[in-house]
């Protein structure tokens, strides 16, 4: 299990983050630090704001108040004088280069092979030479156990295989931070394990990860810290053995009671 370096600046720093959709306030003041090399699993019921917060980290959603920093850089905005100004789309795209994200749906390009899906961003966005990008893509396919599927199209892959390709694609930009938004929720139960195994391997390699999931077993085995959210706020957080084994807040206990056989 990864251990955060003492005294090091956090990879992610969120302060007083608020987000609304119309009159619906989804995030109501999130404060959270994630250290470099730390694996944080975010749990909570549907509608608690977990996925919205994840999308705010890489500015797929803009926040209403507060700020989020990744690797010491404020995401989406720059302070000019005493005012915060939204960055240009290009500047935000540059910031996202340090953040990989894996979604619930695989979002692979159906007309591209697994290999082509992985190299599309390194070549098309980052200008990496094709030979270099393809060599690294094959390394990534080996890491996710899909070397033999390099030339397969998404329709020829199972859901678990497609999600593993999606993970390789997110890793292809060599991110400093990986975000996972319920990466197994769209999979048949028998395919969940193969994706979680890849994620466990990444966690063991020291990659900074924030994982929104309902997979309690993964949280117990791979997380350095578990964060429980409800109603747009962080209700409880701590080491997995504390939050999962002896939750202090009644709302956390109620939520985890649904998974008691898995804990």
N, C-alpha and C positions, 0 to 999 in steps of 0.2 A: 504494500500500500504506500502511496506517495506521501511524503512529508514536506510541507511547505518550509522554505528556508526562512529562518528567523530574521526579522528586520528587513527583509526584501520588500520592495514596493509591490503591491498586488497587481496581478495581470488584469483583473477587472475590479473597478471601483464604482459602485452605484450609490448615489445619495439622493434621498427624498424624491424618488422617481414616481411621477404621476402620469397616468395615461387615461384618457376618456375617449369613448366613441359616442358622440352626441352628448346626451345627458347621462349616459352610463359610465360611471367612473370605475375603470377596471383595475388600475393600479393606484394605490392610495398612500404612497410614500414608502417605497422600497429602499432599504439600505442593505447593501451586501458587498463584501469583498471576497474575491477569489484569488488565491495566491498562485504564482507560477508553479506548474506541475501538480496542482490540486485537482481532484475529481470531486465535483459537487453534484449530487443528485437532488433534483427538486421534485417533491411530491405534493399532491393536493387534489381535491375534487375538481371535476369539470367546472369551468367558470371561475376558478380561483385566481386567474391571471398568469399562470405559469408560462404558457406559450406566448402570450403577449409580451411578458417581460423578456423572454428569450429573443423575440423579434425586435425588441427595442435595443438590445445590445448591439446588433449590427445595423440598426437604423432602417430595418424593413418597416418598422412603425416609428413615427416621431413621438417624442414624449412632450407632455404639456408643461411639466415643471421638474426641476432637479437636473441631474447630469449623470452621464455614464462615461467612464474612461476605460479604454482598453490599451494596455501596454503604455500607460502614461499619457495617452492622447484622448481628448474629449471627442466622442463620436457624434458626428452630425452637425456640430456647431463649433464656432470659434469666438473667443472673447475679443472684441474690438472696442477698446476704451472701456466703457462700463456696460456695454450691451452685448448680448449673445446674438450672433448672426448665423443663420443656417448656411452650411457649406454648399458649394455647387455639387451637382450630381457627380461630376468627375472626381471631385475631391473626396466625396463619400465613397465612391467606387474604389479609390485608392486605399482608403481606410479599411475597406472590407477585405483587402488582400491578405490581411493578417488573421482573418476570421473564416473558418470553414463551418458550413452548416449542413446538417442532414435533417430532412423533413419527414413527416409522416408518410406522405406519398413520395415515390422515388424520383419523379420528375426527370427521368432520363429522356433524351431525345430519341424517339422511336426509329428514326431513319439512320441513326448512327450505331456502330458497333460499340461494345463495351469499351474497347480501347479508344475509339474516337470520342466517346463521351468524356473520358478521363482527360484526354489531351486538349479538348476544345478550349478550355479557359487558359491553360498555360501558353498555348500557341496563339490563340486569337486575341486574348486580353493582355497577357503579360509579354508577348513577343518572344517566347522561348523557342529556340531552334527545334524543329520537329524531331530530329533524331534524339536529342537530349530528352525532350518531353516524352517520347514514346518509350525510351529506356526506363525512365522513372515510373511511367505508367505500368510497365510490365513488373517492376519491383512491387508496386502497390497491389497489383492483381495477385501477385504471389503472397503478399501479406494477408490478403483477404481470402486466399484459397481458391482463386478463380483463374489461374494462368491459362488453363485450357479453354476458357470462355472469352478470350480476348477478341475474337472475331464474330462472336455471337451477337445478335440483335436483342433488344429488350424482350421482344415477344417470345424469344427462344429461351428465356431465363425464368426461373421460378421467382416468386416474390422475394424470398430471402436472398437469392442471388442478385436480383436487381438492387436491393438495399445495400448489399455489400459493394456492388459497383458504385453506388451513390456515395458510400463512405470513401472509397478510393478516389472518386472524383473530388470530394471535398478536401482530401489530403493532398491532392496534386498541386495545390498552390502553396504548399508547405506552410500551413497556418500556425500561428502561435497559440490560437484558441480554437477549440472545436465545440460547436453547439449542436445538441441532438434534441429534436422536438418530437418526442414520443416515436422513436424510430421503429418500434416493433408493433405499433397499434394497428397497422393495416395488414399485418401478416397472419396467415393461418398459424394456429398454436404450434404445430410441429416444426415450423420454420423459424420461430422466435430464437431458439437456442443458438443457431448458427450466426445470427447477427450479434447477439449478446457476447458470444465468444470472441468475435473480432473486437468489440468494444472493450472487453476485459483485457485483451492483449494491448490495446492502445493505452489503457489506463496504467498498465504495468510498465509501459515504456516512458512514462513521465509526461505525457501530453496533457496540457491543461484542458479540462473538459467540464462543461455544464450540461447535464442530462436531465431533461424532463421526461419522466417515465412513470408507469405504474408497476414496473417490475421490481418488487420488493427484494427478491433474491439478489438481483444485480446490485441494488443499493447497499445491501448488507455486505456483499463480497468485494465490491470494487470501489465504493465511495470512501473518500476521506471525511466527507461531511454530508449530512442529509439536511435539507432545508424543507420545512413544511409550510406551504402557503395556503391561505384560505381568505376569501373576501378581499383580495387585492393587497394583502399584507403578509409579511413573514410572521408566522405564529410561533414557530419553534425551530431551532437549528442546533446541531451538535454532531458528535461522532455517531456513526450508525448504531453502535451498540447501545448508546444512550437514547437516541430518538426512537429507534425501532424496538429496542428491548425494554425501555422504561420511560415512555413519553410522559412529559410533565403536564402538558396542556390538555384539558378535556376534549378539545376539538381534534387534536392529534390522536388521542386514544380512540375516539369514536371512528375516525377515518381508518386507522390501522386495524380496528376490530374486524373489518371486512376481510383482512388478509391474514388473520391470526394463525391459520394453518400453515401459511408460508413463512412465518416469522420464526 
